């Protein structure tokens, strides 16, 4: 376990390099040195320092080239980076900051100023790591708190039915065997979907923390969205236990949302509406496109949303679970809300007199 912070000094002038090393050692840091960007990169990859102090103008590989290379490597991209330069013009400094430099000091510099800048950047880095780790821990804790019950329910069904078949295999007729295998299959599907949703939820939470990744995913799109809606509805309502009415505009060819995200939104909302609808009721699904905005809406008759929960979709908790037990943990709507947050949208929920309408606009 590291007790001292490891600083890498990359500087081609030997006197400055040695002075920096001596000053940092006197201030209780561990220090590595390199003569140029190429040698520096090798040591960054090998030792993963807590901070990099780097000259701009160097042979073999200069500071700007090195920083550009670092920021493209996911494992080392977030290491704080402080530039030293003999040039103080705006364009030179701006170039380094645009590449992702955390700070800039112009030579000749005062060592107290350097140490102050170093400490400030390390404290900021520690705070960011702590915040990020807390978010990860919260996600893990939410999963660990909710997963035991949700795993046990379908797993017990699989175990009980399979044990019953084994115990009675010699006296079961074909229909009894078929029915029990169907129940096992249904529980296995439920368990598999549960794991898939937990994985998806964790990934979407991690994605939201990465601003660059969010901007990248927002550049993707969905082709023929209404064909996707139609396919999902036909799949979900394939068992004929309930019906749906679909009203969509077939002239919509492209939406500014990642196709995987869009498909997940539609699947969870349609499946949720079906699960919580009264028997023999009709689920109405529609979409509208106006002024470059696409609105999806689904209406069902059945369990009403508690009014105090409409503006708060609680993670991993079903509404009124004690009075209405259903498969799933309410994670589907939480996933939908997190997806829409990426695209600066939200779920709109209106629920009264046992009629619930959920919609979103992209």
C-alpha positions as CSV (number, residue, x, y, z in Angstrom):
1,X,0.0,0.0,0.0
2,X,1.5,3.4,-1.0
3,X,1.9,5.9,1.8
4,X,3.7,8.5,-0.2
5,X,2.6,10.1,-3.4
6,X,4.6,9.1,-6.5
7,X,5.6,12.0,-8.7
8,X,7.1,11.6,-12.2
9,X,9.3,14.5,-13.4
10,X,9.9,14.6,-17.2
11,X,12.5,17.2,-18.1
12,X,15.3,17.2,-20.6
13,X,17.5,19.7,-18.7
14,X,19.4,17.8,-16.1
15,X,19.9,20.6,-13.6
16,X,16.2,21.4,-13.5
17,X,15.3,17.7,-13.4
18,X,17.6,17.1,-10.4
19,X,16.5,20.3,-8.6
20,X,12.9,19.2,-9.0
21,X,13.7,15.7,-7.7
22,X,15.6,17.0,-4.7
23,X,12.8,19.5,-3.8
24,X,10.1,16.9,-4.0
25,X,12.1,14.4,-2.0
26,X,12.6,17.0,0.7
27,X,8.8,17.4,0.8
28,X,8.2,13.7,1.4
29,X,7.2,12.6,-2.1
30,X,8.5,9.6,-4.0
31,X,10.1,10.7,-7.3
32,X,10.8,9.2,-10.7
33,X,12.5,11.1,-13.5
34,X,12.6,10.8,-17.3
35,X,14.6,12.8,-19.9
36,X,11.9,12.9,-22.6
37,X,8.3,12.1,-23.4
38,X,9.0,8.6,-24.8
39,X,10.9,7.5,-21.7
40,X,8.3,9.2,-19.5
41,X,5.5,7.3,-21.2
42,X,7.2,4.0,-20.5
43,X,7.5,4.9,-16.8
44,X,3.9,6.1,-16.6
45,X,2.6,2.8,-18.0
46,X,4.9,0.8,-15.7
47,X,4.5,2.8,-12.4
48,X,1.2,4.6,-12.7
49,X,2.3,7.8,-10.8
50,X,0.0,10.0,-8.8
51,X,1.1,13.1,-10.6
52,X,3.2,14.1,-13.7
53,X,5.3,17.2,-14.0
54,X,6.4,17.6,-17.5
55,X,8.4,20.1,-19.7
56,X,6.8,21.1,-23.0
57,X,9.8,21.4,-25.3
58,X,11.8,18.1,-25.3
59,X,13.5,15.9,-27.8
60,X,12.1,12.6,-29.1
61,X,8.6,13.3,-27.8
62,X,7.5,16.7,-26.5
63,X,5.1,17.4,-23.7
64,X,2.0,18.0,-25.9
65,X,2.6,14.8,-27.8
66,X,3.0,12.9,-24.5
67,X,-0.2,14.3,-23.0
68,X,-2.2,13.5,-26.1
69,X,-1.0,9.9,-25.9
70,X,-1.8,9.6,-22.2
71,X,-5.3,10.9,-22.5
72,X,-6.1,8.2,-25.1
73,X,-5.1,5.5,-22.7
74,X,-8.0,4.7,-20.4
75,X,-5.8,3.2,-17.6
76,X,-3.7,6.3,-17.2
77,X,-5.9,9.0,-18.7
78,X,-6.9,10.6,-15.4
79,X,-3.4,11.1,-13.9
80,X,-3.0,14.8,-13.0
81,X,-0.7,16.6,-15.4
82,X,1.3,19.8,-14.8
83,X,3.2,21.5,-17.6
84,X,6.5,23.4,-17.2
85,X,7.3,25.8,-20.1
86,X,9.6,28.6,-21.0
87,X,6.9,30.0,-23.3
88,X,4.2,32.1,-21.8
89,X,2.2,33.1,-24.9
90,X,-1.6,32.4,-24.7
91,X,-1.7,30.1,-27.7
92,X,0.9,27.7,-26.3
93,X,-0.8,27.5,-22.9
94,X,-4.2,27.1,-24.5
95,X,-2.9,24.2,-26.6
96,X,-1.8,22.4,-23.5
97,X,-5.1,23.1,-21.6
98,X,-7.1,21.9,-24.6
99,X,-5.2,18.6,-24.5
100,X,-6.2,18.2,-20.9
101,X,-3.4,19.7,-18.8
102,X,-4.4,20.4,-15.2
103,X,-2.0,23.3,-14.7
104,X,0.8,25.3,-16.2
105,X,3.9,26.9,-14.7
106,X,6.2,29.2,-16.7
107,X,9.9,29.0,-16.2
108,X,11.6,30.3,-14.2
109,X,9.2,29.4,-11.4
110,X,9.3,29.5,-7.6
111,X,9.5,26.1,-6.0
112,X,6.9,27.1,-3.3
113,X,4.5,27.9,-6.1
114,X,5.2,24.5,-7.7
115,X,4.6,22.7,-4.5
116,X,1.4,24.6,-3.9
117,X,0.1,23.8,-7.4
118,X,1.1,20.2,-6.9
119,X,-0.7,19.8,-3.6
120,X,-3.8,21.5,-5.0
121,X,-4.0,19.1,-8.0
122,X,-3.4,16.0,-5.8
123,X,-6.1,17.1,-3.4
124,X,-8.5,17.6,-6.3
125,X,-7.6,14.2,-7.7
126,X,-8.1,12.5,-4.3
127,X,-11.5,14.2,-4.0
128,X,-12.6,13.1,-7.5
129,X,-11.5,9.6,-6.8
130,X,-13.3,9.6,-3.5
131,X,-16.6,10.9,-5.0
132,X,-16.3,8.3,-7.9
133,X,-15.6,5.5,-5.5
134,X,-18.6,6.5,-3.3
135,X,-20.9,6.4,-6.3
136,X,-19.6,3.0,-7.2
137,X,-20.0,1.8,-3.6
138,X,-23.6,3.1,-3.6
139,X,-24.4,1.2,-6.8
140,X,-22.9,-2.0,-5.4
141,X,-24.8,-1.6,-2.1
142,X,-28.1,-1.0,-3.8
143,X,-27.5,-4.2,-5.9
144,X,-26.4,-6.3,-2.9
145,X,-29.4,-5.1,-0.8
146,X,-32.0,-6.0,-3.3
147,X,-30.6,-9.0,-5.2
148,X,-31.0,-11.8,-2.6
149,X,-34.8,-11.8,-2.6
150,X,-35.1,-11.4,-6.3
151,X,-32.8,-14.2,-7.0
152,X,-34.3,-16.5,-4.5
153,X,-37.8,-16.3,-5.8
154,X,-37.2,-17.6,-9.4
155,X,-34.4,-19.9,-8.1
156,X,-36.7,-21.5,-5.6
157,X,-39.2,-22.1,-8.4
158,X,-36.5,-23.8,-10.5
159,X,-35.2,-25.9,-7.6
160,X,-38.7,-27.0,-6.3
161,X,-40.0,-27.9,-9.7
162,X,-36.9,-29.8,-10.8
163,X,-36.7,-31.7,-7.5
164,X,-40.4,-32.6,-7.8
165,X,-39.8,-33.9,-11.3
166,X,-36.8,-36.0,-10.1
167,X,-38.8,-37.4,-7.2
168,X,-41.9,-38.3,-9.3
169,X,-40.3,-39.0,-12.7
170,X,-41.6,-42.6,-12.8
171,X,-45.3,-41.6,-12.3
172,X,-45.6,-38.4,-14.2
173,X,-47.6,-38.2,-17.4
174,X,-46.4,-36.2,-20.3
175,X,-48.7,-33.2,-19.6
176,X,-47.6,-32.9,-16.0
177,X,-43.9,-33.1,-17.0
178,X,-44.5,-30.5,-19.8
179,X,-46.2,-28.1,-17.3
180,X,-43.4,-28.3,-14.8
181,X,-40.8,-27.8,-17.4
182,X,-42.6,-24.7,-18.6
183,X,-42.6,-23.3,-15.1
184,X,-38.9,-24.0,-14.8
185,X,-38.3,-22.3,-18.1
186,X,-40.4,-19.2,-17.0
187,X,-38.4,-18.9,-13.8
188,X,-35.1,-19.3,-15.7
189,X,-36.1,-16.5,-18.1
190,X,-37.1,-14.3,-15.2
191,X,-33.8,-14.9,-13.5
192,X,-31.8,-14.3,-16.7
193,X,-33.6,-11.0,-17.3
194,X,-33.0,-9.9,-13.7
195,X,-29.2,-10.4,-14.1
196,X,-29.3,-8.6,-17.5
197,X,-31.1,-5.6,-16.0
198,X,-28.6,-5.4,-13.1
199,X,-25.7,-5.5,-15.5
200,X,-27.4,-2.9,-17.7
201,X,-28.2,-0.6,-14.7
202,X,-24.6,-0.8,-13.5
203,X,-23.2,0.0,-17.0
204,X,-25.6,3.0,-17.5
205,X,-24.6,4.4,-14.0
206,X,-21.0,4.1,-14.9
207,X,-21.6,5.7,-18.3
208,X,-23.3,8.7,-16.7
209,X,-20.1,9.4,-14.7
210,X,-18.0,9.6,-17.9
211,X,-18.8,12.9,-19.6
212,X,-16.8,12.1,-22.8
213,X,-18.5,8.7,-23.2
214,X,-21.9,10.4,-22.7
215,X,-21.1,12.9,-25.5
216,X,-20.0,10.1,-27.7
217,X,-23.1,8.0,-27.2
218,X,-25.3,11.0,-27.8
219,X,-23.9,11.2,-31.3
220,X,-25.4,7.8,-32.2
221,X,-28.9,7.3,-33.5
222,X,-31.8,4.9,-34.1
223,X,-33.1,4.0,-37.6
224,X,-36.7,3.2,-38.2
225,X,-37.8,3.5,-34.5
226,X,-41.4,2.5,-35.1
227,X,-40.4,-0.8,-36.6
228,X,-38.5,-1.5,-33.4
229,X,-41.6,-0.6,-31.4
230,X,-43.7,-2.9,-33.5
231,X,-41.3,-5.8,-33.2
232,X,-41.0,-5.4,-29.4
233,X,-44.8,-5.3,-29.0
234,X,-45.3,-8.4,-31.0
235,X,-42.7,-10.2,-28.9
236,X,-44.1,-9.1,-25.5
237,X,-47.7,-9.8,-26.4
238,X,-47.0,-13.1,-28.2
239,X,-48.6,-15.1,-25.4
240,X,-52.0,-13.6,-26.2
241,X,-52.9,-13.0,-22.5
242,X,-53.5,-9.3,-23.3
243,X,-53.8,-7.1,-26.3
244,X,-52.5,-3.8,-27.5
245,X,-53.4,-1.0,-29.9
246,X,-50.5,0.5,-31.7
247,X,-50.6,3.9,-33.4
248,X,-47.3,5.1,-34.8
249,X,-46.0,7.3,-37.7
250,X,-44.1,5.2,-40.2
251,X,-42.5,8.3,-41.8
252,X,-40.1,8.7,-38.8
253,X,-36.8,7.2,-40.1
254,X,-34.2,8.4,-37.6
255,X,-34.0,9.5,-33.9
256,X,-31.0,11.0,-32.1
257,X,-30.7,8.3,-29.5
258,X,-28.6,5.2,-29.3
259,X,-30.5,2.2,-30.7
260,X,-29.7,-0.1,-27.8
261,X,-30.9,2.6,-25.4
262,X,-34.1,3.2,-27.4
263,X,-34.9,-0.5,-27.6
264,X,-34.4,-0.9,-23.8
265,X,-36.7,2.0,-23.1
266,X,-39.5,0.6,-25.2
267,X,-39.1,-2.9,-24.0
268,X,-39.2,-1.9,-20.3
269,X,-42.1,0.4,-20.6
270,X,-44.2,-2.0,-22.7
271,X,-43.4,-4.9,-20.5
272,X,-44.1,-2.9,-17.4
273,X,-47.5,-1.8,-18.7
274,X,-48.4,-5.4,-19.5
275,X,-47.4,-6.7,-16.1
276,X,-49.4,-4.2,-14.2
277,X,-52.5,-4.1,-16.4
278,X,-55.9,-5.6,-15.5
279,X,-56.8,-8.8,-17.3
280,X,-58.5,-8.4,-20.6
281,X,-57.7,-4.7,-20.7
282,X,-56.2,-3.0,-23.8
283,X,-52.9,-1.3,-23.7
284,X,-52.6,1.8,-26.0
285,X,-49.3,2.7,-27.5
286,X,-48.6,5.7,-29.7
287,X,-45.9,8.0,-30.9
288,X,-46.0,11.5,-32.4
289,X,-43.4,13.5,-34.2
290,X,-43.6,17.3,-34.3
291,X,-41.1,20.1,-34.5
292,X,-38.2,17.6,-34.5
293,X,-39.4,16.1,-31.3
294,X,-40.5,12.5,-30.9
295,X,-42.9,11.5,-28.2
296,X,-43.6,7.9,-27.1
297,X,-46.7,7.3,-25.0
298,X,-48.2,4.1,-23.4
299,X,-51.4,3.9,-21.5
300,X,-52.7,1.0,-19.4
301,X,-55.5,0.2,-17.0
302,X,-54.6,-1.4,-13.7
303,X,-52.5,-0.7,-10.7
304,X,-52.4,3.0,-10.0
305,X,-49.1,4.8,-9.2
306,X,-49.1,6.3,-5.7
307,X,-49.2,10.1,-6.2
308,X,-46.2,10.7,-3.9
309,X,-44.1,8.4,-6.0
310,X,-44.8,9.9,-9.5
311,X,-41.9,12.4,-9.2
312,X,-39.6,9.9,-7.5
313,X,-38.8,6.6,-9.2
314,X,-37.0,4.8,-6.3
315,X,-34.1,2.6,-7.3
316,X,-34.8,-1.2,-6.9
317,X,-38.2,-0.7,-5.3
318,X,-41.6,-1.6,-6.6
319,X,-44.6,0.6,-5.9
320,X,-47.0,-0.9,-3.3
321,X,-45.1,-4.2,-3.5
322,X,-46.8,-5.6,-0.4
323,X,-50.2,-5.4,-2.0
324,X,-49.3,-6.2,-5.5
325,X,-46.5,-8.8,-5.9
326,X,-45.0,-9.1,-9.4
327,X,-41.8,-10.3,-11.0
328,X,-39.1,-7.7,-11.2
329,X,-37.9,-5.1,-8.7
330,X,-39.1,-1.9,-10.3
331,X,-35.6,-1.7,-11.8
332,X,-37.0,-1.3,-15.3
333,X,-38.4,2.2,-14.8
334,X,-35.3,3.2,-13.0
335,X,-33.2,2.1,-16.0
336,X,-35.5,4.1,-18.3
337,X,-35.1,7.2,-16.1
338,X,-31.3,6.9,-16.2
339,X,-31.3,6.4,-20.0
340,X,-33.4,9.5,-20.6
341,X,-31.2,11.5,-18.3
342,X,-28.4,11.0,-20.8
343,X,-30.5,12.6,-23.5
344,X,-31.7,15.4,-21.2
345,X,-35.2,14.0,-21.1
346,X,-37.4,12.3,-18.4
347,X,-40.3,10.0,-17.8
348,X,-43.6,11.7,-17.5
349,X,-46.1,9.7,-15.4
350,X,-49.8,10.5,-15.0
351,X,-51.8,8.0,-13.0
352,X,-55.4,8.4,-11.8
353,X,-58.6,6.3,-11.5
354,X,-56.5,3.2,-12.3
355,X,-55.4,4.6,-15.7
356,X,-51.6,5.2,-16.0
357,X,-50.0,7.1,-18.9
358,X,-46.2,7.1,-19.2
359,X,-44.4,9.1,-21.9
360,X,-41.1,10.5,-22.9
361,X,-39.9,13.0,-25.6
362,X,-36.6,12.9,-27.5
